[in-house]
Amino acid sequence: MTVFRTIKHQIRHLFIALQRVIKYVVQAVTKIFAPTDDQYPAIGVQPFTGDSADKKKQNH
């Protein structure tokens, strides 16, 4: 009976390991395809306020 008990015990540990691997993969896939949770402010498009390039000052 001990042989059957050890085989049953090993099969049980195999299924537990398989469940952990599946859970790990599912969590990764869920994180990849989940909606973003970024907290960026909705500020829209900002106008350009810098200096434009002057063609006379370029050294080409």
N, CA, C and O atoms as a GROMACS GRO file, in nm:
protein
  240
    1MET      N    1   0.080  -0.120   0.000
    1MET     CA    2   0.000   0.000   0.000
    1MET      C    3   0.085   0.126   0.000
    1MET      O    4   0.039   0.230  -0.047
    2THR      N    5   0.203   0.120   0.050
    2THR     CA    6   0.283   0.241   0.058
    2THR      C    7   0.326   0.289  -0.081
    2THR      O    8   0.344   0.408  -0.104
    3VAL      N    9   0.343   0.195  -0.175
    3VAL     CA   10   0.381   0.233  -0.311
    3VAL      C   11   0.268   0.314  -0.374
    3VAL      O   12   0.292   0.416  -0.438
    4PHE      N   13   0.146   0.267  -0.357
    4PHE     CA   14   0.031   0.339  -0.412
    4PHE      C   15   0.014   0.475  -0.344
    4PHE      O   16  -0.023   0.573  -0.408
    5ARG      N   17   0.043   0.479  -0.217
    5ARG     CA   18   0.032   0.604  -0.143
    5ARG      C   19   0.136   0.705  -0.192
    5ARG      O   20   0.106   0.824  -0.205
    6THR      N   21   0.258   0.660  -0.218
    6THR     CA   22   0.361   0.752  -0.266
    6THR      C   23   0.331   0.799  -0.409
    6THR      O   24   0.355   0.914  -0.443
    7ILE      N   25   0.278   0.708  -0.491
    7ILE     CA   26   0.240   0.747  -0.627
    7ILE      C   27   0.128   0.850  -0.622
    7ILE      O   28   0.132   0.949  -0.695
    8LYS      N   29   0.031   0.827  -0.538
    8LYS     CA   30  -0.080   0.921  -0.523
    8LYS      C   31  -0.028   1.056  -0.473
    8LYS      O   32  -0.074   1.160  -0.518
    9HIS      N   33   0.066   1.053  -0.382
    9HIS     CA   34   0.125   1.175  -0.327
    9HIS      C   35   0.202   1.251  -0.436
    9HIS      O   36   0.192   1.374  -0.444
   10GLN      N   37   0.276   1.180  -0.520
   10GLN     CA   38   0.351   1.245  -0.627
   10GLN      C   39   0.260   1.304  -0.733
   10GLN      O   40   0.286   1.413  -0.784
   11ILE      N   41   0.154   1.234  -0.765
   11ILE     CA   42   0.056   1.285  -0.861
   11ILE      C   43  -0.011   1.410  -0.807
   11ILE      O   44  -0.034   1.506  -0.880
   12ARG      N   45  -0.041   1.409  -0.679
   12ARG     CA   46  -0.102   1.527  -0.616
   12ARG      C   47  -0.009   1.647  -0.624
   12ARG      O   48  -0.054   1.757  -0.655
   13HIS      N   49   0.120   1.628  -0.597
   13HIS     CA   50   0.216   1.737  -0.606
   13HIS      C   51   0.235   1.784  -0.750
   13HIS      O   52   0.260   1.902  -0.774
   14LEU      N   53   0.224   1.693  -0.844
   14LEU     CA   54   0.233   1.729  -0.984
   14LEU      C   55   0.117   1.820  -1.023
   14LEU      O   56   0.138   1.920  -1.093
   15PHE      N   57  -0.004   1.788  -0.981
   15PHE     CA   58  -0.119   1.871  -1.010
   15PHE      C   59  -0.110   2.007  -0.941
   15PHE      O   60  -0.151   2.108  -0.999
   16ILE      N   61  -0.057   2.011  -0.821
   16ILE     CA   62  -0.040   2.138  -0.750
   16ILE      C   63   0.061   2.226  -0.826
   16ILE      O   64   0.038   2.346  -0.842
   17ALA      N   65   0.170   2.167  -0.871
   17ALA     CA   66   0.269   2.242  -0.948
   17ALA      C   67   0.210   2.293  -1.079
   17ALA      O   68   0.237   2.405  -1.120
   18LEU      N   69   0.130   2.210  -1.144
   18LEU     CA   70   0.066   2.248  -1.268
   18LEU      C   71  -0.031   2.364  -1.245
   18LEU      O   72  -0.038   2.457  -1.326
   19GLN      N   73  -0.106   2.360  -1.136
   19GLN     CA   74  -0.197   2.468  -1.102
   19GLN      C   75  -0.121   2.599  -1.079
   19GLN      O   76  -0.167   2.705  -1.121
   20ARG      N   77  -0.007   2.592  -1.014
   20ARG     CA   78   0.074   2.712  -0.989
   20ARG      C   79   0.126   2.772  -1.118
   20ARG      O   80   0.128   2.894  -1.134
   21VAL      N   81   0.170   2.686  -1.210
   21VAL     CA   82   0.219   2.735  -1.339
   21VAL      C   83   0.107   2.802  -1.417
   21VAL      O   84   0.126   2.910  -1.473
   22ILE      N   85  -0.008   2.739  -1.421
   22ILE     CA   86  -0.123   2.796  -1.493
   22ILE      C   87  -0.164   2.929  -1.430
   22ILE      O   88  -0.192   3.025  -1.502
   23LYS      N   89  -0.166   2.936  -1.298
   23LYS     CA   90  -0.202   3.060  -1.229
   23LYS      C   91  -0.102   3.170  -1.262
   23LYS      O   92  -0.143   3.284  -1.284
   24TYR      N   93   0.027   3.138  -1.267
   24TYR     CA   94   0.131   3.235  -1.298
   24TYR      C   95   0.112   3.291  -1.439
   24TYR      O   96   0.123   3.412  -1.461
   25VAL      N   97   0.084   3.204  -1.535
   25VAL     CA   98   0.066   3.246  -1.674
   25VAL      C   99  -0.062   3.329  -1.689
   25VAL      O  100  -0.061   3.431  -1.758
   26VAL      N  101  -0.168   3.287  -1.625
   26VAL     CA  102  -0.295   3.360  -1.634
   26VAL      C  103  -0.281   3.499  -1.573
   26VAL      O  104  -0.335   3.595  -1.628
   27GLN      N  105  -0.211   3.512  -1.463
   27GLN     CA  106  -0.190   3.643  -1.402
   27GLN      C  107  -0.112   3.734  -1.496
   27GLN      O  108  -0.142   3.853  -1.506
   28ALA      N  109  -0.012   3.681  -1.563
   28ALA     CA  110   0.068   3.762  -1.656
   28ALA      C  111  -0.017   3.806  -1.775
   28ALA      O  112  -0.010   3.922  -1.816
   29VAL      N  113  -0.095   3.715  -1.831
   29VAL     CA  114  -0.180   3.748  -1.945
   29VAL      C  115  -0.286   3.851  -1.903
   29VAL      O  116  -0.315   3.944  -1.978
   30THR      N  117  -0.342   3.834  -1.785
   30THR     CA  118  -0.441   3.929  -1.735
   30THR      C  119  -0.380   4.067  -1.719
   30THR      O  120  -0.443   4.168  -1.753
   31LYS      N  121  -0.259   4.074  -1.669
   31LYS     CA  122  -0.193   4.204  -1.650
   31LYS      C  123  -0.162   4.269  -1.784
   31LYS      O  124  -0.174   4.391  -1.797
   32ILE      N  125  -0.123   4.191  -1.883
   32ILE     CA  126  -0.090   4.246  -2.014
   32ILE      C  127  -0.214   4.302  -2.083
   32ILE      O  128  -0.208   4.411  -2.139
   33PHE      N  129  -0.326   4.230  -2.079
   33PHE     CA  130  -0.443   4.269  -2.154
   33PHE      C  131  -0.547   4.344  -2.072
   33PHE      O  132  -0.656   4.372  -2.122
   34ALA      N  133  -0.517   4.378  -1.948
   34ALA     CA  134  -0.609   4.455  -1.866
   34ALA      C  135  -0.604   4.601  -1.908
   34ALA      O  136  -0.504   4.646  -1.963
   35PRO      N  137  -0.711   4.676  -1.882
   35PRO     CA  138  -0.707   4.819  -1.912
   35PRO      C  139  -0.600   4.887  -1.827
   35PRO      O  140  -0.568   4.843  -1.716
   36THR      N  141  -0.545   4.994  -1.881
   36THR     CA  142  -0.438   5.064  -1.809
   36THR      C  143  -0.494   5.133  -1.686
   36THR      O  144  -0.609   5.176  -1.684
   37ASP      N  145  -0.412   5.144  -1.586
   37ASP     CA  146  -0.452   5.214  -1.464
   37ASP      C  147  -0.364   5.336  -1.441
   37ASP      O  148  -0.341   5.377  -1.327
   38ASP      N  149  -0.314   5.393  -1.551
   38ASP     CA  150  -0.232   5.512  -1.541
   38ASP      C  151  -0.317   5.630  -1.495
   38ASP      O  152  -0.433   5.643  -1.535
   39GLN      N  153  -0.260   5.713  -1.412
   39GLN     CA  154  -0.332   5.827  -1.358
   39GLN      C  155  -0.280   5.958  -1.419
   39GLN      O  156  -0.250   6.053  -1.346
   40TYR      N  157  -0.270   5.963  -1.550
   40TYR     CA  158  -0.224   6.083  -1.616
   40TYR      C  159  -0.338   6.185  -1.622
   40TYR      O  160  -0.454   6.147  -1.642
   41PRO      N  161  -0.308   6.314  -1.604
   41PRO     CA  162  -0.415   6.415  -1.614
   41PRO      C  163  -0.459   6.432  -1.759
   41PRO      O  164  -0.379   6.421  -1.852
   42ALA      N  165  -0.586   6.460  -1.777
   42ALA     CA  166  -0.641   6.481  -1.911
   42ALA      C  167  -0.623   6.628  -1.947
   42ALA      O  168  -0.714   6.708  -1.925
   43ILE      N  169  -0.506   6.663  -2.001
   43ILE     CA  170  -0.477   6.803  -2.029
   43ILE      C  171  -0.493   6.838  -2.176
   43ILE      O  172  -0.500   6.956  -2.210
   44GLY      N  173  -0.497   6.743  -2.261
   44GLY     CA  174  -0.514   6.769  -2.403
   44GLY      C  175  -0.386   6.810  -2.472
   44GLY      O  176  -0.276   6.794  -2.418
   45VAL      N  177  -0.401   6.864  -2.593
   45VAL     CA  178  -0.287   6.905  -2.673
   45VAL      C  179  -0.239   7.042  -2.626
   45VAL      O  180  -0.320   7.132  -2.602
   46GLN      N  181  -0.109   7.058  -2.613
   46GLN     CA  182  -0.051   7.185  -2.570
   46GLN      C  183   0.010   7.257  -2.689
   46GLN      O  184   0.074   7.193  -2.773
   47PRO      N  185  -0.010   7.387  -2.699
   47PRO     CA  186   0.051   7.461  -2.810
   47PRO      C  187   0.202   7.471  -2.794
   47PRO      O  188   0.253   7.468  -2.682
   48PHE      N  189   0.273   7.482  -2.905
   48PHE     CA  190   0.418   7.496  -2.903
   48PHE      C  191   0.452   7.640  -2.866
   48PHE      O  192   0.406   7.734  -2.932
   49THR      N  193   0.532   7.658  -2.762
   49THR     CA  194   0.568   7.792  -2.717
   49THR      C  195   0.717   7.819  -2.731
   49THR      O  196   0.765   7.920  -2.679
   50GLY      N  197   0.790   7.733  -2.796
   50GLY     CA  198   0.934   7.750  -2.811
   50GLY      C  199   0.969   7.840  -2.928
   50GLY      O  200   0.881   7.892  -2.997
   51ASP      N  201   1.097   7.858  -2.951
   51ASP     CA  202   1.146   7.938  -3.062
   51ASP      C  203   1.149   7.853  -3.188
   51ASP      O  204   1.190   7.737  -3.184
   52SER      N  205   1.107   7.912  -3.299
   52SER     CA  206   1.115   7.838  -3.425
   52SER      C  207   1.257   7.849  -3.480
   52SER      O  208   1.330   7.941  -3.446
   53ALA      N  209   1.294   7.756  -3.563
   53ALA     CA  210   1.429   7.753  -3.619
   53ALA      C  211   1.444   7.864  -3.722
   53ALA      O  212   1.358   7.883  -3.808
   54ASP      N  213   1.553   7.935  -3.713
   54ASP     CA  214   1.582   8.042  -3.811
   54ASP      C  215   1.679   7.985  -3.914
   54ASP      O  216   1.789   7.942  -3.879
   55LYS      N  217   1.639   7.985  -4.040
   55LYS     CA  218   1.722   7.925  -4.145
   55LYS      C  219   1.852   8.000  -4.164
   55LYS      O  220   1.949   7.940  -4.211
   56LYS      N  221   1.858   8.126  -4.131
   56LYS     CA  222   1.980   8.205  -4.146
   56LYS      C  223   2.088   8.162  -4.048
   56LYS      O  224   2.207   8.175  -4.078
   57LYS      N  225   2.050   8.112  -3.931
   57LYS     CA  226   2.146   8.078  -3.826
   57LYS      C  227   2.194   7.933  -3.833
   57LYS      O  228   2.284   7.894  -3.758
   58GLN      N  229   2.137   7.853  -3.920
   58GLN     CA  230   2.179   7.713  -3.931
   58GLN      C  231   2.312   7.705  -4.002
   58GLN      O  232   2.334   7.776  -4.100
   59ASN      N  233   2.400   7.619  -3.955
   59ASN     CA  234   2.533   7.604  -4.013
   59ASN      C  235   2.539   7.478  -4.100
   59ASN      O  236   2.598   7.378  -4.058
   60HIS      N  237   2.482   7.482  -4.216
   60HIS     CA  238   2.489   7.365  -4.307
   60HIS      C  239   2.557   7.401  -4.433
   60HIS      O  240   2.572   7.317  -4.522
   0.00000   0.00000   0.00000
